[in-house]
Amino acid sequence: MPRQSIFNMSLSKIYPMLVQKAERKNRTQAEVNQIIRWLAGYTQTELETQLSKDVTYQTFFEEAPQINPNCALITGVVCGVRVEDIEDPLMQKIRWLDKLVDELAKGKTMEKILRT
């Protein structure tokens, strides 16, 4: 069976993994939600709607109200790849989210994570 592209994976299946990663390090689901809202421009209600609609990761980012203009400040390595060097715009957004949740799990403050 071919491996499913991350673009076509259901957000509702990925989201719990992001939350678990944070919670293992004594961070909260609310903080993960704050990061997602900051990055993609969703309100909490809109985020919950996207999760309940079972959209793909690709659709989630395509329908994002506003990608945060400060996302260009997100740098570093995820899965051995520098996020600022990723050429595919969708993959870069996915890796930005991964990087932000990694930073949360590593204990960074929300101010640093959200580049404020």
VMD Tcl script that draws the C-alpha trace (Angstrom):
set ca {
  {0.00 0.00 0.00}
  {1.48 3.42 -0.93}
  {2.35 5.78 1.87}
  {-0.25 8.51 2.27}
  {1.00 12.01 1.54}
  {1.00 14.29 4.57}
  {-0.96 16.76 2.43}
  {-3.87 14.33 2.28}
  {-3.77 13.31 5.92}
  {-6.72 14.33 8.03}
  {-6.13 17.30 10.31}
  {-8.29 15.60 12.93}
  {-5.78 12.71 13.02}
  {-2.67 14.95 13.16}
  {-4.04 17.45 15.67}
  {-4.16 14.97 18.62}
  {-0.52 14.09 17.98}
  {0.45 17.77 18.16}
  {-1.46 18.12 21.44}
  {0.07 14.92 22.87}
  {3.57 16.13 22.01}
  {2.93 19.33 23.96}
  {1.16 17.64 26.88}
  {4.02 15.15 27.37}
  {6.12 18.19 28.26}
  {3.50 19.71 30.58}
  {2.18 22.18 28.01}
  {-1.50 22.51 27.14}
  {-3.95 21.99 24.32}
  {-4.87 25.67 24.68}
  {-1.27 26.61 23.89}
  {-1.27 24.38 20.80}
  {-4.51 26.03 19.70}
  {-2.99 29.46 20.26}
  {-0.04 28.52 18.04}
  {-2.32 27.21 15.28}
  {-4.50 30.32 15.45}
  {-1.43 32.58 15.33}
  {0.05 30.77 12.32}
  {-3.10 30.26 10.23}
  {-5.36 33.10 11.34}
  {-8.28 30.95 12.47}
  {-10.47 31.89 15.40}
  {-11.00 29.16 18.00}
  {-14.47 28.49 16.58}
  {-13.09 28.26 13.03}
  {-10.37 25.87 14.20}
  {-12.94 23.65 15.90}
  {-15.05 23.71 12.72}
  {-12.07 22.63 10.61}
  {-11.39 19.77 13.02}
  {-15.03 18.65 12.98}
  {-15.19 18.79 9.16}
  {-12.28 16.34 9.02}
  {-10.41 18.40 6.42}
  {-7.03 17.42 5.04}
  {-3.88 19.22 6.10}
  {-3.78 20.74 2.62}
  {-7.35 22.05 2.83}
  {-6.71 23.38 6.32}
  {-3.87 25.57 5.09}
  {-5.58 26.48 1.81}
  {-8.62 27.74 3.73}
  {-6.54 29.54 6.37}
  {-7.89 33.07 6.77}
  {-4.43 34.68 7.00}
  {-1.01 33.12 7.35}
  {0.80 35.24 9.91}
  {3.25 37.64 8.24}
  {5.79 36.91 10.99}
  {6.00 33.26 9.92}
  {9.09 34.20 7.93}
  {10.80 34.53 11.33}
  {10.35 30.79 11.96}
  {13.72 29.16 11.41}
  {15.38 25.95 12.40}
  {15.38 22.26 11.61}
  {12.47 19.82 11.52}
  {13.07 16.24 10.39}
  {16.58 17.19 9.33}
  {15.43 19.97 7.00}
  {15.75 23.71 7.58}
  {12.20 25.11 7.49}
  {13.34 28.35 5.88}
  {14.80 26.39 2.92}
  {11.67 24.38 2.08}
  {10.57 25.33 -1.43}
  {7.05 23.87 -1.48}
  {4.81 26.52 0.20}
  {2.37 23.97 1.65}
  {5.12 21.76 3.05}
  {6.76 24.84 4.53}
  {3.53 25.78 6.35}
  {3.20 22.23 7.69}
  {6.80 22.27 8.92}
  {6.35 25.73 10.46}
  {3.55 24.29 12.57}
  {5.72 21.31 13.51}
  {8.56 23.64 14.47}
  {6.32 25.84 16.63}
  {4.92 22.83 18.50}
  {8.48 21.50 18.93}
  {9.46 24.82 20.48}
  {6.46 24.63 22.80}
  {7.42 21.11 23.87}
  {10.99 22.27 24.49}
  {9.77 24.82 27.01}
  {10.06 28.08 25.09}
  {7.80 30.90 26.19}
  {4.76 31.73 24.08}
  {6.23 35.19 23.39}
  {9.30 33.61 21.75}
  {7.25 30.97 19.92}
  {4.88 33.57 18.50}
  {7.76 35.85 17.52}
  {6.48 38.83 19.51}
}
mol new
graphics top color blue
foreach p $ca { graphics top sphere $p radius 0.5 }
foreach p [lrange $ca 0 end-1] q [lrange $ca 1 end] { graphics top cylinder $p $q radius 0.2 }
display resetview
